Amino acid sequence: MKLLVGLLFVGLIAAMILWWRALHRHRADFIENYPYAKFLDARLAARRPELSAAQRKLVFEALRDYFQLCYQAKKRLVAMPSQVVDDAWHEFILFTRQYQQFCQRGLGRFLHHTPAEAMRSPTDAQEGIKRAWRLACRRDGIDPRTPQSLPLLFALDAMLGIAGGFTYQLDCLAAAQAGAGSAYCAGHIGCGGGCSGSSGDGDSSSGDGCGGGGCGGD
């Protein structure tokens, strides 16, 4: 009898593990395959008329990446490294019903947008950008400590020439010597020394290099 109870208990635990793994795959697949452009392409085109259709497609790919990072991080803060992706996220939130359904099916919770200035402590943004860097590097197959390239989320604003965007440099010393003082130092993020620099619009007063807002818990 005890053996039977033990086998049933082990079977129940195994079934729960298999169910959880299946749920995780389902949610990750849902985020990966969601038709972002169907809802957001016209809105982003109106908000950023300088972007071509191919460039907007890149933005939606980066938005998908960001939601995957938020799902992997669970309820830990992931800062937003890209201004143009943040624009697309804002437009998505305006589709209230679709966004709520997306959050529930893809993440299992409602994903709030938290502006950097509203974070709980001055270190939240720094921890959030470091987490975004590590997860984005892992997703793009990049070594976060010795990167040879930038993950899409960190490269996109500079790639598209986004006005007021966030730009990052891999070689911080060379960038400083070249006078590229408007770029964040991605190398500092990767080596665990926090984030520093100035925003892409040349405002060096912020000094945190942490992008614009992020996703937190419920």
KAWO-V474308 format. One record per pair of residues at least 24 apart in sequence whose C-alpha atoms are under 10 Angstrom apart, sorted by the first residue. I is the first residue (numbers start at 1). GAP is how many residues later the second one is. D is the distance in Angstrom with one decimal. If there is no record, write none. Layout:
BEGIN
i=<I,I>
gap=<GAP,GAP>
d=<D,D>
END
This chain:
BEGIN
i=<23,23,23,24,24,24,24,24,26,26,27,27,27,27,27,27,27,27,27,28,28,28,28,28,28,28,29,29,30,30,30,30,30,31,31,31,31,31,31,31,31,31,31,31,31,32,32,32,32,32,32,33,34,34,34,35,35,36,36,36,36,36,36,36,37,37,39,39,39,39,40,40,40,40,40,40,40,41,41,42,43,43,43,43,44,44,44,44,44,44,44,44,45,47,47,47,47,48,48,48,48,48,50,50,50,51,51,51,52,55,55,55,56,56,56,56,58,58,58,58,58,59,59,59,59,59,59,59,59,59,59,59,60,60,60,60,61,61,61,62,62,62,62,62,62,62,62,62,63,63,63,63,63,64,64,65,65,65,65,65,65,65,66,66,66,66,66,66,66,67,67,67,67,67,68,68,68,68,68,69,69,69,69,69,69,69,69,69,70,70,70,70,70,70,70,70,70,71,71,71,71,71,71,71,72,72,73,73,73,73,73,74,74,74,74,74,74,75,75,75,75,75,75,76,76,76,76,76,76,76,76,77,77,77,77,77,77,77,77,77,77,77,77,77,77,77,77,78,78,78,78,78,78,78,78,78,78,78,78,78,78,78,78,79,79,79,79,79,79,79,79,79,79,79,79,79,79,79,79,79,79,79,79,79,80,80,80,80,80,80,80,80,80,80,80,80,80,80,80,80,80,80,81,81,81,81,81,81,81,81,81,81,81,81,81,81,81,81,81,81,81,81,81,82,82,82,82,82,82,82,82,82,82,82,82,82,82,82,83,83,83,83,83,83,83,83,83,83,83,83,83,83,84,84,84,84,84,84,84,84,84,84,85,85,85,85,86,86,86,86,86,89,109,109,110,110,110,110,111,111,111,111,111,112,112,112,112,112,113,113,113,113,113,113,114,114,114,114,114,114,115,115,115,115,115,116,116,116,116,116,117,117,118,119,119,119,122,123,123,124,124,125,125,125,125,125,125,125,125,125,126,126,126,126,126,126,126,126,126,126,127,127,127,127,127,128,128,128,128,128,128,128,128,129,129,129,129,129,129,129,129,129,129,129,129,130,130,130,130,130,130,130,130,130,130,131,131,132,132,132,133,133,133,134,134,134,137,143,144,144,144,144,144,144,145,145,145,145,145,145,145,146,146,146,146,147,147,147,147,150,154,154,154,157,158,158,161,162,162,163,163,164,164,164,164,164,165,165,165,165,165,165,166,166,166,166,166,166,166,166,166,167,167,167,167,167,167,167,168,168,168,168,168,172,183,184,184,184,184,185>
gap=<82,83,85,47,48,82,83,84,79,80,41,44,75,76,77,78,79,80,81,39,40,43,44,77,78,79,39,77,38,72,75,76,77,32,33,34,35,36,37,40,71,72,74,75,76,29,32,33,35,36,74,31,30,68,72,25,29,24,25,27,28,52,53,56,24,51,52,53,56,59,48,49,50,51,52,54,55,47,50,49,44,45,48,49,40,41,43,44,45,46,47,48,43,37,40,41,44,36,39,40,114,115,110,111,112,109,110,111,108,101,104,105,28,29,32,104,27,94,95,98,102,25,26,27,28,29,30,93,94,97,98,101,24,25,28,29,24,91,92,24,26,74,89,90,91,92,93,94,24,25,26,89,90,25,89,70,71,74,75,86,87,88,66,69,70,86,87,148,149,36,39,40,44,148,38,39,67,68,71,62,63,64,65,66,67,69,70,146,37,41,61,62,65,144,145,146,147,32,35,36,37,38,40,144,35,63,58,59,62,142,143,33,34,35,141,142,143,34,36,140,141,142,143,48,51,52,55,138,139,140,141,37,42,47,48,49,50,51,52,53,54,55,136,137,138,139,140,36,46,47,48,49,50,51,52,53,54,55,57,135,136,137,138,34,35,36,37,45,46,47,48,49,50,51,52,53,54,131,132,133,134,135,136,137,33,34,35,36,45,48,49,52,53,73,74,86,130,131,132,133,134,135,47,48,51,52,55,71,72,73,74,75,76,84,85,86,87,128,129,130,131,132,133,70,71,72,73,74,75,76,80,83,84,85,128,129,130,131,70,71,73,74,79,80,81,82,83,84,117,128,129,130,69,72,73,76,77,78,79,80,81,82,68,71,72,80,27,125,126,127,128,24,108,109,105,106,107,108,103,104,105,106,107,102,103,104,105,106,99,100,101,102,103,104,98,99,100,101,102,103,96,97,98,99,100,94,95,96,97,98,95,96,95,94,95,97,86,71,85,86,90,69,70,83,84,85,86,87,88,89,63,66,67,68,69,70,82,83,84,85,62,65,67,68,83,66,67,82,83,85,86,87,88,57,60,61,65,66,79,80,81,82,83,84,85,56,58,59,60,61,62,63,64,65,80,58,59,57,78,82,53,56,57,55,56,58,53,47,42,43,45,46,47,48,41,42,43,44,45,46,47,24,41,44,45,24,39,40,43,36,30,32,57,43,25,42,39,38,39,37,38,35,36,37,38,39,34,35,36,37,46,47,32,33,34,35,36,43,44,45,46,30,31,32,33,34,42,44,29,30,31,32,41,25,26,24,25,26,27,24>
d=<9.9,9.8,9.8,9.4,9.7,9.1,9.1,9.8,8.7,7.9,9.4,8.6,9.8,9.7,9.3,6.4,4.5,6.4,8.0,9.3,6.9,7.8,9.0,9.6,6.7,8.2,9.6,8.2,10.0,8.4,7.3,5.7,9.1,9.9,6.5,8.7,9.9,7.0,6.7,9.0,8.0,9.0,8.5,5.5,8.1,8.9,6.3,8.0,8.8,7.6,9.1,8.6,8.1,8.3,9.1,9.1,9.8,6.3,8.7,8.5,8.0,9.3,10.0,8.3,9.5,9.8,8.9,7.5,8.0,8.8,7.0,9.0,9.9,6.7,6.5,9.9,9.0,8.8,9.6,10.0,9.7,8.2,6.7,8.9,9.0,9.8,7.5,6.2,9.7,9.7,7.2,9.5,9.8,9.7,8.0,8.9,9.0,8.4,8.7,9.6,9.0,9.8,9.4,9.6,9.0,7.8,9.5,9.1,9.8,9.5,9.5,7.2,9.3,9.6,9.2,9.6,9.4,8.8,9.8,8.1,9.4,7.0,5.8,9.5,9.5,7.5,10.0,9.3,8.8,7.6,9.3,9.4,9.8,7.4,7.5,9.3,9.2,8.7,9.1,10.0,9.8,9.9,9.4,6.4,5.6,9.3,9.9,8.0,9.8,7.3,7.1,10.0,8.1,9.9,10.0,9.6,7.6,8.1,9.5,9.9,8.5,7.5,8.3,9.4,8.0,9.9,7.4,9.6,9.3,9.3,8.7,8.4,9.1,8.8,9.0,8.8,9.2,9.2,9.0,8.9,7.0,9.7,9.6,6.1,6.9,9.8,8.4,9.6,8.2,8.5,9.8,8.6,9.2,8.9,6.6,8.1,9.7,9.8,8.0,5.7,8.8,9.6,9.5,9.7,9.2,8.1,8.1,9.0,8.3,9.5,9.2,8.3,9.6,9.5,9.7,8.5,7.8,9.3,9.1,8.1,5.6,4.5,7.7,9.8,9.4,7.9,8.7,9.9,7.9,5.9,6.8,9.1,9.5,7.5,8.1,9.9,7.6,5.1,8.5,9.9,7.7,8.6,9.4,6.4,5.5,4.6,7.5,9.8,9.3,8.3,9.7,8.0,4.5,6.3,8.2,6.0,5.3,9.0,9.1,8.4,5.3,5.4,6.9,9.8,8.8,9.2,8.2,8.7,6.3,8.2,8.1,4.5,4.8,8.2,7.6,6.0,9.0,6.9,6.6,6.9,5.6,3.9,6.6,8.8,9.6,9.6,9.4,9.2,9.3,8.2,7.2,7.4,9.9,8.3,9.1,9.8,7.7,5.5,5.4,5.5,4.9,7.8,9.6,7.0,7.5,8.4,10.0,9.8,6.2,5.6,8.9,9.1,8.9,9.2,6.9,8.7,9.3,9.1,6.9,4.7,6.7,8.5,8.6,9.3,6.1,6.3,8.2,6.9,6.0,9.3,9.4,6.7,5.8,8.2,9.8,6.5,7.3,9.7,9.6,9.9,9.0,6.8,7.8,9.0,7.4,5.1,6.3,9.5,9.5,7.4,6.7,9.6,9.7,8.0,6.5,9.0,10.0,7.0,9.1,9.2,7.0,8.9,7.9,8.5,8.5,9.8,9.3,9.5,7.4,8.2,8.8,8.6,8.2,7.0,9.9,9.5,8.0,6.3,9.6,6.2,6.8,6.9,6.8,8.2,5.8,6.2,7.1,6.8,9.9,6.8,5.8,5.3,7.3,9.6,8.8,5.2,5.3,6.0,6.8,9.6,9.7,6.4,3.9,6.6,8.9,8.2,7.9,5.8,4.3,7.2,9.0,7.8,8.4,8.2,9.1,9.3,9.2,9.1,9.3,9.5,9.8,9.6,9.0,7.8,8.8,5.8,8.1,8.7,7.6,8.1,8.7,9.9,9.5,5.8,6.0,8.9,7.0,7.9,6.0,9.3,9.5,9.5,7.5,8.8,8.9,10.0,10.0,7.7,9.4,8.9,7.4,8.8,9.3,10.0,7.5,9.9,8.4,7.4,9.7,8.3,5.5,7.3,9.6,9.5,8.7,9.5,9.3,5.6,7.1,9.3,7.3,9.1,7.0,7.5,8.5,9.1,9.6,9.6,9.8,9.3,8.3,7.0,6.9,8.8,7.3,10.0,9.3,8.7,9.3,8.5,8.5,5.2,7.8,9.7,9.7,7.4,9.1,8.5,4.7,5.4,8.4,9.1,7.9,7.5,8.3,9.7,9.1,8.0,8.1,8.2,9.8,8.5,9.5,8.6,9.3,8.4,9.7,8.5,9.5,7.7,7.0,7.5,5.5,4.6,8.4,9.6,7.1,5.0,6.7,9.8,8.8,9.6,8.4,5.5,4.6,7.8,9.7,8.5,9.0,6.5,8.6,9.8,8.9,7.2,5.5,9.2,9.4,9.3,9.0,9.6,9.2,8.6,9.0,9.7,8.5,8.8,5.6,8.4,9.2,7.7>
END
